[in-house]
Amino acid sequence: MYSNLIRDTIQIDKKAREAVQELKTKKDNLDVLIKEEEKHLKKAMLKEIKDAVAALKKKYQEEIDVKKEHEKIKFDAALKELHEVYQREKDEWVKTIYASCIK
């Protein structure tokens, strides 16, 4: 009876020591685990940031392209109108300048 009690006590003590030793080992490795987790989180956040920057860059580039095309159309229309005014008025302008120089 007492031998079973002693054996059970020894077994419980052995299991408790193993559990304590395992916890000590985990505690000793905690710094390493934290550094690994920190590295993993930094990598994940950096990827997320890069993806967000790439998406914004693409969006802004599309907006720039649309505005550039719109401004090119406006510029071409203004240039055409200016050219038409020049063609229409150049003879009159030459006469006016010539008249101003002679007088």
C-alpha positions in Angstrom: 0.0 0.0 0.0 2.7 2.5 1.0 4.9 1.3 -1.9 2.1 2.2 -4.4 1.8 5.6 -2.7 5.5 6.2 -2.8 5.7 5.0 -6.4 2.7 7.3 -7.4 4.3 10.2 -5.6 7.6 9.7 -7.4 5.8 9.4 -10.8 3.8 12.6 -10.1 7.1 14.4 -9.0 8.8 13.2 -12.1 6.0 14.4 -14.3 6.0 17.8 -12.5 9.8 18.1 -12.9 9.5 17.3 -16.6 6.7 19.9 -17.0 8.8 22.5 -15.2 11.8 21.7 -17.3 9.7 22.0 -20.5 8.4 25.4 -19.3 12.0 26.5 -18.5 13.1 25.4 -22.0 10.1 27.3 -23.6 11.0 30.4 -21.5 14.6 30.2 -22.6 13.5 29.9 -26.3 10.9 32.7 -25.9 13.3 35.4 -27.1 14.0 33.4 -30.2 10.3 32.8 -30.9 9.5 36.5 -30.4 12.3 37.5 -32.8 11.0 35.0 -35.4 7.4 36.2 -35.0 8.6 39.8 -35.2 10.5 39.0 -38.4 7.4 37.2 -39.8 5.1 40.2 -39.0 7.6 42.7 -40.5 7.7 40.7 -43.7 4.0 40.4 -43.9 3.4 44.1 -43.2 6.1 45.1 -45.7 4.4 43.0 -48.4 1.0 44.6 -47.5 2.5 48.1 -47.7 4.2 47.3 -51.0 1.0 46.0 -52.4 -0.9 49.1 -51.3 1.7 51.4 -52.8 1.7 49.4 -56.1 -2.1 49.7 -56.2 -2.0 53.4 -55.5 0.7 53.9 -58.1 -1.3 52.0 -60.7 -4.5 54.0 -59.9 -2.6 57.4 -60.1 -0.9 56.4 -63.3 -4.3 55.6 -64.9 -5.6 59.0 -63.7 -2.6 60.7 -65.1 -3.0 58.9 -68.5 -6.7 59.9 -68.7 -5.9 63.5 -67.8 -3.0 63.6 -70.2 -5.2 62.4 -73.0 -7.9 64.9 -72.2 -5.3 67.8 -72.1 -3.8 66.6 -75.4 -7.3 66.7 -77.0 -7.8 70.3 -75.6 -4.4 71.3 -76.8 -4.9 70.0 -80.3 -8.3 71.8 -80.5 -6.7 75.1 -79.4 -3.8 74.6 -81.8 -6.2 74.0 -84.7 -8.2 77.0 -83.8 -5.1 79.2 -83.5 -3.9 77.9 -86.9 -7.3 78.7 -88.4 -7.2 82.2 -87.0 -3.7 82.7 -88.4 -4.7 81.5 -91.8 -7.8 83.7 -91.8 -6.1 86.9 -90.5 -2.5 86.7 -91.7 -3.0 88.8 -94.8 -4.7 91.5 -92.8 -1.9 91.4 -90.2 0.7 91.7 -92.9 -1.1 94.7 -94.4 -1.4 96.3 -90.9 2.3 95.8 -90.1 3.3 97.0 -93.5 1.1 100.1 -93.2 2.5 100.8 -89.7 6.1 100.6 -91.0 5.6 102.9 -94.0 3.8 105.7 -92.0 
